């Protein structure tokens, strides 16, 4: 209801009282009218039922003797009842026996079919059917039809009367509402005026006057308490504003100091980065960094020289594995999932290998020794730094040393075989000398000859032991020494 927004509080209260009064009067009037109409219908039906009972009682003789003229005379007596429009008497078979029609009606009248004893109202008629009994046996039926003119006149009178009452009572209610709403509206209007004064002047010391202890008084108390809270808060806000300004000044000085410190730290950081960059550019070792995805984040000039690139822009943002570690030593593809550097970054562990190759920009490869260590930030691995060396010369030197070692081992094996053969060739004649000396000692010899031959035999045995020792050493070097398992007394050793 948009129109009520512009009404004053007094008008709203007055209209509320008027609307409630009018609604109550209408409800009471409608209820009273409905009750009156209901009672009128009951009385009319009772009256017609009583009249039908009289007509039926008087018509029993005419029905028993089948005298329609007598029945007709009885029905014509209903002319004294102006509200009876028509009447009929039926025999026991339901056929019309006698009819009555009000003289003012000129239309041809056809009585309705016989119904059971009923009484009901239609829109403009009252219909009564009542059974005629004689000696406990049904002899016929009487029918009465009345109008509702009195019913309509009664309703019109009710409406006129209640309309007059509503008009008079509404005028009185308006006059009373105009006076009765003042104890409610005046304090609220004064509160609204106080609110406007506080809003316009920003003076929170103003208070609204209290006139009652009802809900309006509670509202005014709450409003005054709210003003007090706002006044206290405004005072605290003013003090807080002053304190905030003081803190802002202090914080400004601190920020200026922090900015100066940050500038100095920034300069120191730039200087440190310059030194680190100088070290990276000056070191002979190739160093580069990769992120979580294995892409280059930085590389020093040694890395560019080793890989055959002129500028670092050609590597930054590219996959390090795809650029320089894509194939194995034999040229077969090297999947990234098997790359030790990727595995090291995933596990967060450092590695050191010298068995793989890196690939240059021109497609050539070179053996490297590299170290990979994870880069952590706040406990999380964010990449890795890799240091590597071109060990081509080392591999060549190692290959030469391996060839020299193999040649020395071959010479040693040839020497051992020679010594083994020579020892065997020498031992054979020595065994012959020892055998022949033993045979000579078994013959008749002079004392001097026996001494000479004994000396020869002793010397030959000593030489044979030396030859056997040389043969054992040659077997050890040649790897052909056989160990013999035998029992011995440890006390005799």
VOKOLBA-339689 format. One record per residue (C-alpha): residue in one letter; x, y, z. Coordinates in steps of 0.1 Angstrom, whole numbers, plus 5000, padded with zeros to 4 digits. Layout:
// residues N
+--------+------+------+------+
| residu |   px |   py |   pz |
+--------+------+------+------+
|      A |    X |    Y |    Z |
...
+--------+------+------+------+
This chain:
// residues 493
+--------+------+------+------+
| residu |   px |   py |   pz |
+--------+------+------+------+
|      X | 5000 | 5000 | 5000 |
|      X | 5021 | 5029 | 4987 |
|      X | 4996 | 5056 | 4997 |
|      X | 5001 | 5049 | 5034 |
|      X | 5038 | 5058 | 5033 |
|      X | 5030 | 5096 | 5031 |
|      X | 5004 | 5096 | 5058 |
|      X | 5012 | 5109 | 5093 |
|      X | 5013 | 5086 | 5123 |
|      X | 4981 | 5102 | 5136 |
|      X | 4963 | 5096 | 5104 |
|      X | 4975 | 5060 | 5103 |
|      X | 4964 | 5053 | 5139 |
|      X | 4930 | 5069 | 5132 |
|      X | 4926 | 5049 | 5100 |
|      X | 4935 | 5017 | 5118 |
|      X | 4909 | 5024 | 5145 |
|      X | 4883 | 5033 | 5118 |
|      X | 4891 | 5002 | 5097 |
|      X | 4889 | 4979 | 5127 |
|      X | 4856 | 4995 | 5139 |
|      X | 4841 | 4993 | 5104 |
|      X | 4852 | 4957 | 5100 |
|      X | 4838 | 4947 | 5134 |
|      X | 4805 | 4964 | 5127 |
|      X | 4802 | 4948 | 5093 |
|      X | 4810 | 4914 | 5107 |
|      X | 4785 | 4918 | 5135 |
|      X | 4759 | 4931 | 5111 |
|      X | 4764 | 4903 | 5086 |
|      X | 4763 | 4878 | 5114 |
|      X | 4731 | 4893 | 5129 |
|      X | 4715 | 4895 | 5094 |
|      X | 4724 | 4859 | 5087 |
|      X | 4710 | 4848 | 5120 |
|      X | 4678 | 4867 | 5114 |
|      X | 4674 | 4853 | 5080 |
|      X | 4680 | 4818 | 5093 |
|      X | 4653 | 4823 | 5120 |
|      X | 4629 | 4837 | 5095 |
|      X | 4633 | 4807 | 5072 |
|      X | 4628 | 4783 | 5102 |
|      X | 4596 | 4802 | 5113 |
|      X | 4583 | 4803 | 5077 |
|      X | 4588 | 4766 | 5072 |
|      X | 4572 | 4758 | 5106 |
|      X | 4543 | 4780 | 5097 |
|      X | 4538 | 4764 | 5063 |
|      X | 4542 | 4729 | 5078 |
|      X | 4515 | 4737 | 5103 |
|      X | 4492 | 4751 | 5076 |
|      X | 4499 | 4720 | 5054 |
|      X | 4490 | 4698 | 5084 |
|      X | 4457 | 4716 | 5089 |
|      X | 4449 | 4713 | 5052 |
|      X | 4458 | 4677 | 5051 |
|      X | 4437 | 4669 | 5082 |
|      X | 4407 | 4686 | 5067 |
|      X | 4411 | 4669 | 5034 |
|      X | 4410 | 4633 | 5047 |
|      X | 4372 | 4630 | 5043 |
|      X | 4373 | 4644 | 5007 |
|      X | 4401 | 4619 | 4998 |
|      X | 4383 | 4590 | 5014 |
|      X | 4350 | 4598 | 4996 |
|      X | 4368 | 4610 | 4965 |
|      X | 4351 | 4644 | 4966 |
|      X | 4375 | 4668 | 4947 |
|      X | 4350 | 4697 | 4951 |
|      X | 4352 | 4695 | 4989 |
|      X | 4390 | 4694 | 4986 |
|      X | 4389 | 4724 | 4963 |
|      X | 4369 | 4744 | 4988 |
|      X | 4394 | 4736 | 5015 |
|      X | 4423 | 4748 | 4993 |
|      X | 4404 | 4781 | 4984 |
|      X | 4404 | 4789 | 5021 |
|      X | 4442 | 4796 | 5016 |
|      X | 4433 | 4828 | 4998 |
|      X | 4434 | 4844 | 5033 |
|      X | 4472 | 4838 | 5032 |
|      X | 4486 | 4862 | 5006 |
|      X | 4521 | 4846 | 5007 |
|      X | 4506 | 4813 | 4995 |
|      X | 4511 | 4813 | 4957 |
|      X | 4498 | 4777 | 4950 |
|      X | 4486 | 4746 | 4967 |
|      X | 4477 | 4710 | 4956 |
|      X | 4463 | 4678 | 4971 |
|      X | 4473 | 4645 | 4956 |
|      X | 4457 | 4612 | 4960 |
|      X | 4475 | 4581 | 4973 |
|      X | 4487 | 4574 | 4937 |
|      X | 4503 | 4608 | 4934 |
|      X | 4478 | 4622 | 4909 |
|      X | 4466 | 4658 | 4914 |
|      X | 4433 | 4657 | 4932 |
|      X | 4426 | 4694 | 4938 |
|      X | 4445 | 4726 | 4928 |
|      X | 4447 | 4761 | 4941 |
|      X | 4464 | 4791 | 4923 |
|      X | 4466 | 4827 | 4936 |
|      X | 4442 | 4849 | 4915 |
|      X | 4469 | 4874 | 4907 |
|      X | 4487 | 4848 | 4886 |
|      X | 4472 | 4842 | 4852 |
|      X | 4497 | 4816 | 4839 |
|      X | 4486 | 4780 | 4835 |
|      X | 4498 | 4762 | 4866 |
|      X | 4511 | 4726 | 4865 |
|      X | 4517 | 4711 | 4900 |
|      X | 4551 | 4695 | 4906 |
|      X | 4555 | 4657 | 4910 |
|      X | 4549 | 4643 | 4944 |
|      X | 4580 | 4642 | 4966 |
|      X | 4586 | 4627 | 5000 |
|      X | 4578 | 4650 | 5029 |
|      X | 4604 | 4677 | 5024 |
|      X | 4606 | 4715 | 5031 |
|      X | 4631 | 4736 | 5013 |
|      X | 4638 | 4772 | 5000 |
|      X | 4646 | 4781 | 4965 |
|      X | 4658 | 4814 | 4952 |
|      X | 4622 | 4829 | 4952 |
|      X | 4600 | 4801 | 4966 |
|      X | 4593 | 4780 | 4997 |
|      X | 4581 | 4744 | 4988 |
|      X | 4563 | 4722 | 5013 |
|      X | 4553 | 4685 | 5008 |
|      X | 4535 | 4667 | 5036 |
|      X | 4519 | 4633 | 5037 |
|      X | 4482 | 4629 | 5046 |
|      X | 4475 | 4599 | 5068 |
|      X | 4443 | 4584 | 5079 |
|      X | 4441 | 4556 | 5104 |
|      X | 4478 | 4551 | 5100 |
|      X | 4476 | 4547 | 5062 |
|      X | 4487 | 4572 | 5036 |
|      X | 4457 | 4586 | 5017 |
|      X | 4474 | 4615 | 4999 |
|      X | 4499 | 4643 | 4999 |
|      X | 4494 | 4681 | 5003 |
|      X | 4517 | 4706 | 4986 |
|      X | 4521 | 4743 | 4995 |
|      X | 4541 | 4769 | 4975 |
|      X | 4549 | 4802 | 4992 |
|      X | 4568 | 4833 | 4981 |
|      X | 4599 | 4850 | 4997 |
|      X | 4587 | 4886 | 4995 |
|      X | 4588 | 4890 | 5032 |
|      X | 4623 | 4874 | 5033 |
|      X | 4636 | 4900 | 5008 |
|      X | 4619 | 4928 | 5027 |
|      X | 4634 | 4916 | 5059 |
|      X | 4669 | 4916 | 5044 |
|      X | 4665 | 4951 | 5029 |
|      X | 4654 | 4963 | 5063 |
|      X | 4683 | 4947 | 5079 |
|      X | 4707 | 4963 | 5054 |
|      X | 4692 | 4997 | 5058 |
|      X | 4693 | 4995 | 5095 |
|      X | 4728 | 4982 | 5098 |
|      X | 4740 | 5007 | 5072 |
|      X | 4727 | 5035 | 5093 |
|      X | 4743 | 5020 | 5125 |
|      X | 4776 | 5017 | 5107 |
|      X | 4776 | 5053 | 5095 |
|      X | 4767 | 5067 | 5129 |
|      X | 4791 | 5045 | 5148 |
|      X | 4819 | 5052 | 5123 |
|      X | 4815 | 5089 | 5127 |
|      X | 4816 | 5085 | 5165 |
|      X | 4846 | 5062 | 5162 |
|      X | 4864 | 5088 | 5140 |
|      X | 4858 | 5115 | 5166 |
|      X | 4869 | 5092 | 5194 |
|      X | 4900 | 5079 | 5175 |
|      X | 4911 | 5114 | 5169 |
|      X | 4913 | 5119 | 5206 |
|      X | 4923 | 5085 | 5218 |
|      X | 4954 | 5082 | 5194 |
|      X | 4970 | 5113 | 5209 |
|      X | 4986 | 5095 | 5240 |
|      X | 5002 | 5071 | 5215 |
|      X | 5011 | 5094 | 5186 |
|      X | 5022 | 5125 | 5205 |
|      X | 5052 | 5109 | 5223 |
|      X | 5062 | 5092 | 5190 |
|      X | 5060 | 5124 | 5171 |
|      X | 5080 | 5142 | 5198 |
|      X | 5106 | 5114 | 5195 |
|      X | 5107 | 5119 | 5158 |
|      X | 5112 | 5156 | 5162 |
|      X | 5140 | 5149 | 5187 |
|      X | 5156 | 5125 | 5163 |
|      X | 5155 | 5152 | 5136 |
|      X | 5171 | 5177 | 5159 |
|      X | 5199 | 5154 | 5169 |
|      X | 5205 | 5145 | 5132 |
|      X | 5206 | 5181 | 5121 |
|      X | 5227 | 5195 | 5150 |
|      X | 5249 | 5165 | 5157 |
|      X | 5243 | 5173 | 5194 |
|      X | 5241 | 5140 | 5212 |
|      X | 5234 | 5156 | 5245 |
|      X | 5197 | 5162 | 5236 |
|      X | 5172 | 5138 | 5253 |
|      X | 5136 | 5130 | 5245 |
|      X | 5110 | 5136 | 5272 |
|      X | 5093 | 5106 | 5288 |
|      X | 5055 | 5108 | 5296 |
|      X | 5045 | 5072 | 5303 |
|      X | 5058 | 5038 | 5314 |
|      X | 5043 | 5018 | 5286 |
|      X | 5061 | 5005 | 5255 |
|      X | 5065 | 5040 | 5241 |
|      X | 5082 | 5050 | 5274 |
|      X | 5105 | 5020 | 5270 |
|      X | 5112 | 5031 | 5234 |
|      X | 5121 | 5066 | 5246 |
|      X | 5143 | 5052 | 5274 |
|      X | 5160 | 5030 | 5248 |
|      X | 5164 | 5060 | 5225 |
|      X | 5179 | 5081 | 5252 |
|      X | 5203 | 5053 | 5262 |
|      X | 5213 | 5050 | 5226 |
|      X | 5220 | 5087 | 5224 |
|      X | 5241 | 5083 | 5256 |
|      X | 5260 | 5054 | 5240 |
|      X | 5265 | 5074 | 5208 |
|      X | 5277 | 5104 | 5228 |
|      X | 5302 | 5082 | 5248 |
|      X | 5313 | 5065 | 5216 |
|      X | 5317 | 5099 | 5199 |
|      X | 5339 | 5110 | 5227 |
|      X | 5359 | 5078 | 5226 |
|      X | 5361 | 5081 | 5188 |
|      X | 5375 | 5116 | 5191 |
|      X | 5401 | 5104 | 5216 |
|      X | 5408 | 5074 | 5193 |
|      X | 5412 | 5097 | 5163 |
|      X | 5437 | 5118 | 5182 |
|      X | 5455 | 5086 | 5193 |
|      X | 5454 | 5073 | 5157 |
|      X | 5469 | 5105 | 5144 |
|      X | 5497 | 5102 | 5169 |
|      X | 5503 | 5065 | 5159 |
|      X | 5502 | 5075 | 5123 |
|      X | 5529 | 5100 | 5128 |
|      X | 5550 | 5075 | 5147 |
|      X | 5543 | 5048 | 5121 |
|      X | 5552 | 5073 | 5093 |
|      X | 5586 | 5078 | 5110 |
|      X | 5590 | 5041 | 5114 |
|      X | 5580 | 5035 | 5078 |
|      X | 5605 | 5060 | 5066 |
|      X | 5632 | 5042 | 5086 |
|      X | 5620 | 5009 | 5072 |
|      X | 5621 | 5022 | 5037 |
|      X | 5656 | 5035 | 5042 |
|      X | 5666 | 5001 | 5057 |
|      X | 5649 | 4983 | 5028 |
|      X | 5667 | 5005 | 5003 |
|      X | 5700 | 4997 | 5019 |
|      X | 5691 | 4960 | 5020 |
|      X | 5681 | 4962 | 4984 |
|      X | 5714 | 4977 | 4975 |
|      X | 5732 | 4951 | 4995 |
|      X | 5712 | 4924 | 4978 |
|      X | 5720 | 4938 | 4944 |
|      X | 5757 | 4939 | 4954 |
|      X | 5755 | 4903 | 4966 |
|      X | 5738 | 4892 | 4935 |
|      X | 5765 | 4910 | 4915 |
|      X | 5792 | 4891 | 4934 |
|      X | 5774 | 4858 | 4930 |
|      X | 5770 | 4865 | 4893 |
|      X | 5806 | 4874 | 4890 |
|      X | 5816 | 4842 | 4908 |
|      X | 5793 | 4822 | 4885 |
|      X | 5807 | 4839 | 4854 |
|      X | 5843 | 4834 | 4866 |
|      X | 5842 | 4797 | 4877 |
|      X | 5855 | 4771 | 4853 |
|      X | 5828 | 4746 | 4863 |
|      X | 5795 | 4747 | 4844 |
|      X | 5765 | 4755 | 4867 |
|      X | 5729 | 4758 | 4858 |
|      X | 5696 | 4757 | 4877 |
|      X | 5662 | 4741 | 4869 |
|      X | 5627 | 4745 | 4883 |
|      X | 5600 | 4720 | 4893 |
|      X | 5593 | 4712 | 4857 |
|      X | 5630 | 4707 | 4848 |
|      X | 5633 | 4740 | 4828 |
|      X | 5664 | 4762 | 4829 |
|      X | 5662 | 4791 | 4853 |
|      X | 5698 | 4803 | 4851 |
|      X | 5732 | 4792 | 4836 |
|      X | 5767 | 4805 | 4837 |
|      X | 5790 | 4812 | 4807 |
|      X | 5808 | 4779 | 4813 |
|      X | 5776 | 4761 | 4807 |
|      X | 5770 | 4779 | 4774 |
|      X | 5806 | 4772 | 4763 |
|      X | 5803 | 4735 | 4772 |
|      X | 5770 | 4731 | 4754 |
|      X | 5779 | 4752 | 4724 |
|      X | 5755 | 4781 | 4729 |
|      X | 5763 | 4818 | 4726 |
|      X | 5735 | 4833 | 4747 |
|      X | 5716 | 4821 | 4778 |
|      X | 5683 | 4832 | 4763 |
|      X | 5684 | 4801 | 4740 |
|      X | 5683 | 4779 | 4772 |
|      X | 5662 | 4798 | 4797 |
|      X | 5627 | 4784 | 4799 |
|      X | 5636 | 4752 | 4779 |
|      X | 5636 | 4717 | 4793 |
|      X | 5672 | 4708 | 4804 |
|      X | 5666 | 4671 | 4798 |
|      X | 5654 | 4677 | 4762 |
|      X | 5683 | 4701 | 4754 |
|      X | 5713 | 4682 | 4768 |
|      X | 5704 | 4649 | 4783 |
|      X | 5680 | 4634 | 4759 |
|      X | 5700 | 4603 | 4748 |
|      X | 5723 | 4578 | 4764 |
|      X | 5760 | 4571 | 4755 |
|      X | 5750 | 4547 | 4728 |
|      X | 5725 | 4572 | 4713 |
|      X | 5694 | 4555 | 4724 |
|      X | 5666 | 4577 | 4738 |
|      X | 5669 | 4586 | 4775 |
|      X | 5633 | 4589 | 4790 |
|      X | 5629 | 4617 | 4814 |
|      X | 5613 | 4594 | 4840 |
|      X | 5647 | 4575 | 4842 |
|      X | 5669 | 4606 | 4844 |
|      X | 5689 | 4607 | 4877 |
|      X | 5687 | 4645 | 4879 |
|      X | 5648 | 4644 | 4877 |
|      X | 5647 | 4616 | 4903 |
|      X | 5671 | 4635 | 4925 |
|      X | 5648 | 4666 | 4924 |
|      X | 5617 | 4645 | 4931 |
|      X | 5633 | 4627 | 4961 |
|      X | 5650 | 4659 | 4974 |
|      X | 5684 | 4641 | 4975 |
|      X | 5718 | 4651 | 4960 |
|      X | 5736 | 4628 | 4935 |
|      X | 5771 | 4625 | 4919 |
|      X | 5777 | 4606 | 4887 |
|      X | 5805 | 4604 | 4861 |
|      X | 5791 | 4577 | 4838 |
|      X | 5768 | 4597 | 4815 |
|      X | 5771 | 4621 | 4786 |
|      X | 5756 | 4655 | 4778 |
|      X | 5748 | 4667 | 4743 |
|      X | 5759 | 4699 | 4726 |
|      X | 5739 | 4721 | 4703 |
|      X | 5757 | 4707 | 4673 |
|      X | 5746 | 4671 | 4682 |
|      X | 5779 | 4659 | 4695 |
|      X | 5782 | 4644 | 4730 |
|      X | 5808 | 4645 | 4757 |
|      X | 5813 | 4626 | 4789 |
|      X | 5806 | 4646 | 4821 |
|      X | 5809 | 4643 | 4858 |
|      X | 5780 | 4661 | 4875 |
|      X | 5766 | 4669 | 4909 |
|      X | 5729 | 4677 | 4914 |
|      X | 5715 | 4691 | 4946 |
|      X | 5678 | 4701 | 4953 |
|      X | 5668 | 4738 | 4959 |
|      X | 5645 | 4741 | 4989 |
|      X | 5622 | 4771 | 4998 |
|      X | 5604 | 4769 | 5031 |
|      X | 5610 | 4732 | 5033 |
|      X | 5597 | 4725 | 4998 |
|      X | 5618 | 4714 | 4969 |
|      X | 5614 | 4741 | 4942 |
|      X | 5641 | 4730 | 4918 |
|      X | 5677 | 4719 | 4916 |
|      X | 5712 | 4732 | 4909 |
|      X | 5735 | 4711 | 4887 |
|      X | 5773 | 4714 | 4884 |
|      X | 5792 | 4695 | 4857 |
|      X | 5826 | 4691 | 4842 |
|      X | 5837 | 4680 | 4807 |
|      X | 5858 | 4649 | 4815 |
|      X | 5868 | 4640 | 4780 |
|      X | 5906 | 4644 | 4787 |
|      X | 5902 | 4624 | 4820 |
|      X | 5884 | 4596 | 4801 |
|      X | 5912 | 4596 | 4775 |
|      X | 5938 | 4594 | 4803 |
|      X | 5919 | 4567 | 4820 |
|      X | 5917 | 4547 | 4788 |
|      X | 5955 | 4552 | 4782 |
|      X | 5962 | 4540 | 4818 |
|      X | 5940 | 4510 | 4813 |
|      X | 5958 | 4501 | 4781 |
|      X | 5992 | 4505 | 4799 |
|      X | 5979 | 4484 | 4828 |
|      X | 5967 | 4457 | 4805 |
|      X | 6001 | 4457 | 4787 |
|      X | 6020 | 4455 | 4820 |
|      X | 5998 | 4427 | 4832 |
|      X | 6004 | 4409 | 4799 |
|      X | 6042 | 4413 | 4803 |
|      X | 6040 | 4400 | 4839 |
|      X | 6020 | 4370 | 4827 |
|      X | 6047 | 4363 | 4800 |
|      X | 6075 | 4366 | 4826 |
|      X | 6057 | 4342 | 4850 |
|      X | 6052 | 4317 | 4822 |
|      X | 6088 | 4321 | 4812 |
|      X | 6100 | 4315 | 4847 |
|      X | 6077 | 4285 | 4851 |
|      X | 6090 | 4270 | 4819 |
|      X | 6127 | 4278 | 4828 |
|      X | 6123 | 4265 | 4863 |
|      X | 6109 | 4232 | 4848 |
|      X | 6137 | 4230 | 4823 |
|      X | 6163 | 4236 | 4850 |
|      X | 6148 | 4212 | 4875 |
|      X | 6149 | 4183 | 4851 |
|      X | 6187 | 4182 | 4847 |
|      X | 6191 | 4190 | 4884 |
|      X | 6170 | 4159 | 4892 |
|      X | 6194 | 4140 | 4869 |
|      X | 6224 | 4153 | 4887 |
|      X | 6210 | 4144 | 4921 |
|      X | 6200 | 4110 | 4909 |
|      X | 6234 | 4102 | 4893 |
|      X | 6251 | 4116 | 4924 |
|      X | 6231 | 4092 | 4946 |
|      X | 6241 | 4063 | 4923 |
|      X | 6278 | 4073 | 4924 |
|      X | 6277 | 4075 | 4962 |
|      X | 6265 | 4039 | 4962 |
|      X | 6297 | 4027 | 4945 |
|      X | 6331 | 4022 | 4961 |
|      X | 6347 | 4056 | 4964 |
|      X | 6375 | 4070 | 4982 |
|      X | 6369 | 4093 | 5012 |
|      X | 6377 | 4124 | 4992 |
|      X | 6355 | 4113 | 4963 |
|      X | 6326 | 4106 | 4987 |
|      X | 6331 | 4141 | 5003 |
|      X | 6331 | 4157 | 4969 |
|      X | 6300 | 4139 | 4957 |
|      X | 6281 | 4146 | 4990 |
|      X | 6289 | 4183 | 4986 |
|      X | 6276 | 4181 | 4950 |
|      X | 6244 | 4165 | 4961 |
|      X | 6239 | 4190 | 4990 |
|      X | 6244 | 4219 | 4966 |
|      X | 6221 | 4203 | 4940 |
|      X | 6193 | 4199 | 4966 |
|      X | 6197 | 4235 | 4977 |
|      X | 6195 | 4247 | 4941 |
|      X | 6165 | 4225 | 4935 |
|      X | 6147 | 4241 | 4965 |
|      X | 6155 | 4275 | 4951 |
|      X | 6141 | 4264 | 4917 |
|      X | 6109 | 4250 | 4934 |
|      X | 6104 | 4283 | 4952 |
|      X | 6108 | 4302 | 4919 |
|      X | 6083 | 4279 | 4903 |
|      X | 6058 | 4284 | 4932 |
|      X | 6061 | 4322 | 4928 |
|      X | 6055 | 4319 | 4891 |
|      X | 6024 | 4298 | 4897 |
|      X | 6011 | 4324 | 4921 |
|      X | 6016 | 4352 | 4896 |
|      X | 6001 | 4330 | 4868 |
|      X | 5972 | 4321 | 4891 |
|      X | 5979 | 4283 | 4888 |
|      X | 5990 | 4276 | 4924 |
|      X | 5971 | 4247 | 4939 |
|      X | 5967 | 4244 | 4977 |
|      X | 5970 | 4211 | 4993 |
|      X | 5949 | 4202 | 5023 |
|      X | 5968 | 4181 | 5049 |
|      X | 5970 | 4176 | 5087 |
|      X | 6000 | 4189 | 5107 |
|      X | 6011 | 4193 | 5143 |
|      X | 6010 | 4230 | 5153 |
|      X | 6035 | 4223 | 5181 |
|      X | 6061 | 4214 | 5154 |
|      X | 6057 | 4246 | 5135 |
+--------+------+------+------+
